[in-house]
Amino acid sequence: MSATSTANRHGFTVPGITPADAQAVAARLQDRLNALNDLALTLKHVHWNVVGPNANIVATPVIATLDRVQDVVDGALGHRDSA
């Protein structure tokens, strides 16, 4: 679903922002969310493909970075950790 159809379907926005501006903001936020998801998937691929005797040295920071990216995505979506 595109940002335009979402904004039109709901028919409301934040006070003080025009519907056109709201659509532009929604489109930019969707682009950023897509980029963060792409980064998370890329980091997963890197982690899955690390091999060799020093794999753990590389994999550990990759996992930490992946966890942080996933936290940012969850925060952007308004998801909160229940723990």
BASE-56978 format. One record per atom (N, C-alpha, C): residue number from 0; x, y, z. Coordinates in pm, whole numbers. Each point is the difference from the previous one (the first is absolute). Layout:
% BASE-56978
<drense NUM <X Y Z>>
...
END
This chain:
% BASE-56978
<drense 0 <85 -118 0>>
<drense 0 <-85 118 0>>
<drense 0 <89 124 0>>
<drense 1 <-29 92 -86>>
<drense 1 <83 120 -9>>
<drense 1 <-39 100 108>>
<drense 2 <91 94 22>>
<drense 2 <-26 105 99>>
<drense 2 <-120 84 -41>>
<drense 3 <-16 22 -130>>
<drense 3 <-112 80 -49>>
<drense 3 <-133 -66 33>>
<drense 4 <-10 -128 -29>>
<drense 4 <-128 -68 25>>
<drense 4 <-28 -8 150>>
<drense 5 <104 -12 83>>
<drense 5 <-20 -4 145>>
<drense 5 <-53 134 49>>
<drense 6 <61 109 -43>>
<drense 6 <-43 132 45>>
<drense 6 <-142 30 -48>>
<drense 7 <-31 -35 -124>>
<drense 7 <-134 25 -53>>
<drense 7 <-104 -87 70>>
<drense 8 <35 -122 31>>
<drense 8 <-95 -92 61>>
<drense 8 <-40 49 139>>
<drense 9 <96 49 78>>
<drense 9 <-31 43 135>>
<drense 9 <-65 138 3>>
<drense 10 <39 86 -92>>
<drense 10 <-63 130 -11>>
<drense 10 <33 98 112>>
<drense 11 <103 -27 77>>
<drense 11 <40 94 104>>
<drense 11 <152 1 11>>
<drense 12 <51 102 68>>
<drense 12 <145 12 16>>
<drense 12 <27 74 130>>
<drense 13 <125 27 26>>
<drense 13 <41 73 118>>
<drense 13 <-46 145 -15>>
<drense 14 <-55 61 106>>
<drense 14 <-43 141 -9>>
<drense 14 <116 88 -46>>
<drense 15 <-29 86 -93>>
<drense 15 <100 94 -49>>
<drense 15 <78 -47 -122>>
<drense 16 <-26 -120 -46>>
<drense 16 <68 -51 -119>>
<drense 16 <-104 -28 -107>>
<drense 17 <29 43 -120>>
<drense 17 <-96 -20 -109>>
<drense 17 <-1 -146 -43>>
<drense 18 <-108 -45 -60>>
<drense 18 <-3 -139 -50>>
<drense 18 <113 -29 -99>>
<drense 19 <33 97 -84>>
<drense 19 <109 -20 -96>>
<drense 19 <134 -17 72>>
<drense 20 <23 83 102>>
<drense 20 <124 -13 78>>
<drense 20 <1 -132 77>>
<drense 21 <-115 -39 51>>
<drense 21 <-9 -127 72>>
<drense 21 <35 -117 -91>>
<drense 22 <-47 5 -123>>
<drense 22 <33 -105 -96>>
<drense 22 <150 -3 -29>>
<drense 23 <61 118 -12>>
<drense 23 <145 7 -26>>
<drense 23 <78 -56 119>>
<drense 24 <-42 35 121>>
<drense 24 <67 -51 120>>
<drense 24 <-16 -152 8>>
<drense 25 <-121 -49 -25>>
<drense 25 <-25 -144 4>>
<drense 25 <85 -74 -101>>
<drense 26 <15 56 -118>>
<drense 26 <82 -63 -103>>
<drense 26 <147 -5 41>>
<drense 27 <50 108 58>>
<drense 27 <140 3 45>>
<drense 27 <23 -97 115>>
<drense 28 <-95 -6 94>>
<drense 28 <13 -93 111>>
<drense 28 <-4 -145 -49>>
<drense 29 <-85 -27 -97>>
<drense 29 <-6 -136 -56>>
<drense 29 <132 -35 -68>>
<drense 30 <59 95 -71>>
<drense 30 <131 -23 -62>>
<drense 30 <107 -32 105>>
<drense 31 <0 73 111>>
<drense 31 <97 -25 106>>
<drense 31 <-23 -137 62>>
<drense 32 <-126 -36 23>>
<drense 32 <-31 -130 57>>
<drense 32 <45 -111 -94>>
<drense 33 <-22 17 -129>>
<drense 33 <47 -97 -98>>
<drense 33 <151 -13 3>>
<drense 34 <70 112 13>>
<drense 34 <146 -3 5>>
<drense 34 <49 -73 125>>
<drense 35 <-66 23 114>>
<drense 35 <39 -70 123>>
<drense 35 <-25 -150 -11>>
<drense 36 <-110 -38 -61>>
<drense 36 <-27 -143 -20>>
<drense 36 <102 -62 -94>>
<drense 37 <38 72 -106>>
<drense 37 <104 -48 -91>>
<drense 37 <132 -18 74>>
<drense 38 <34 96 86>>
<drense 38 <123 -11 78>>
<drense 38 <-4 -122 91>>
<drense 39 <-113 -22 67>>
<drense 39 <-13 -116 89>>
<drense 39 <18 -130 -78>>
<drense 40 <-61 -9 -116>>
<drense 40 <14 -122 -82>>
<drense 40 <143 -18 -48>>
<drense 41 <65 109 -37>>
<drense 41 <140 -9 -44>>
<drense 41 <88 -48 115>>
<drense 42 <-21 53 119>>
<drense 42 <79 -44 116>>
<drense 42 <-25 -147 31>>
<drense 43 <-124 -46 -16>>
<drense 43 <-28 -143 21>>
<drense 43 <77 -84 -100>>
<drense 44 <4 43 -125>>
<drense 44 <74 -74 -102>>
<drense 44 <150 -2 31>>
<drense 45 <51 113 45>>
<drense 45 <142 4 38>>
<drense 45 <25 -99 113>>
<drense 46 <-85 3 101>>
<drense 46 <16 -91 114>>
<drense 46 <-5 -146 -43>>
<drense 47 <-96 -34 -86>>
<drense 47 <-15 -139 -44>>
<drense 47 <118 -47 -83>>
<drense 48 <71 92 -63>>
<drense 48 <107 -39 -92>>
<drense 48 <140 17 56>>
<drense 49 <12 33 127>>
<drense 49 <132 12 62>>
<drense 49 <49 -141 33>>
<drense 50 <116 -34 -52>>
<drense 50 <58 -132 24>>
<drense 50 <148 15 34>>
<drense 51 <57 -107 50>>
<drense 51 <143 -2 28>>
<drense 51 <30 -1 148>>
<drense 52 <127 -11 30>>
<drense 52 <41 -13 140>>
<drense 52 <-28 126 83>>
<drense 53 <-10 115 -63>>
<drense 53 <-26 125 73>>
<drense 53 <-142 51 -22>>
<drense 54 <-89 -90 -36>>
<drense 54 <-137 40 -32>>
<drense 54 <-68 70 117>>
<drense 55 <25 -47 120>>
<drense 55 <-66 59 116>>
<drense 55 <43 145 22>>
<drense 56 <123 32 -34>>
<drense 56 <50 136 16>>
<drense 56 <-77 96 -92>>
<drense 57 <-37 -47 -118>>
<drense 57 <-76 81 -94>>
<drense 57 <-149 -5 33>>
<drense 58 <-50 -118 32>>
<drense 58 <-143 -19 19>>
<drense 58 <-54 76 121>>
<drense 59 <78 8 106>>
<drense 59 <-48 63 123>>
<drense 59 <-40 147 -21>>
<drense 60 <84 85 -59>>
<drense 60 <-43 138 -22>>
<drense 60 <-112 11 -105>>
<drense 61 <-2 -92 -95>>
<drense 61 <-108 1 -100>>
<drense 61 <-133 -26 68>>
<drense 62 <-3 -97 92>>
<drense 62 <-122 -31 73>>
<drense 62 <-43 120 85>>
<drense 63 <96 65 66>>
<drense 63 <-31 117 82>>
<drense 63 <-59 112 -84>>
<drense 64 <57 23 -118>>
<drense 64 <-51 103 -90>>
<drense 64 <-139 -37 -50>>
<drense 65 <-19 -126 -35>>
<drense 65 <-130 -47 -45>>
<drense 65 <-106 21 108>>
<drense 66 <33 -34 122>>
<drense 66 <-94 19 111>>
<drense 66 <-38 147 14>>
<drense 67 <98 89 -14>>
<drense 67 <-27 144 12>>
<drense 67 <-90 48 -114>>
<drense 68 <28 -45 -121>>
<drense 68 <-83 40 -114>>
<drense 68 <-143 -49 19>>
<drense 69 <-16 -122 47>>
<drense 69 <-134 -53 23>>
<drense 69 <-71 78 111>>
<drense 70 <74 46 101>>
<drense 70 <-58 84 104>>
<drense 70 <-49 133 -58>>
<drense 71 <78 57 -91>>
<drense 71 <-40 126 -63>>
<drense 71 <-126 -20 -84>>
<drense 72 <-5 -110 -74>>
<drense 72 <-120 -30 -80>>
<drense 72 <-121 -17 92>>
<drense 73 <16 -77 106>>
<drense 73 <-110 -20 94>>
<drense 73 <-46 132 61>>
<drense 74 <95 86 35>>
<drense 74 <-35 131 55>>
<drense 74 <-73 86 -101>>
<drense 75 <45 -6 -125>>
<drense 75 <-66 79 -105>>
<drense 75 <-143 -46 -23>>
<drense 76 <-24 -128 23>>
<drense 76 <-134 -55 -19>>
<drense 76 <-86 14 126>>
<drense 77 <61 49 107>>
<drense 77 <-75 17 124>>
<drense 77 <-10 -128 82>>
<drense 78 <80 -100 -34>>
<drense 78 <-1 -124 77>>
<drense 78 <85 19 125>>
<drense 79 <-46 -53 109>>
<drense 79 <74 9 126>>
<drense 79 <28 -138 51>>
<drense 80 <114 -17 62>>
<drense 80 <37 -127 62>>
<drense 80 <-89 -24 121>>
<drense 81 <-61 -116 6>>
<drense 81 <-91 -30 112>>
<drense 81 <74 -43 125>>
<drense 82 <131 -26 -11>>
<drense 82 <77 -46 116>>
<drense 82 <35 114 93>>
END
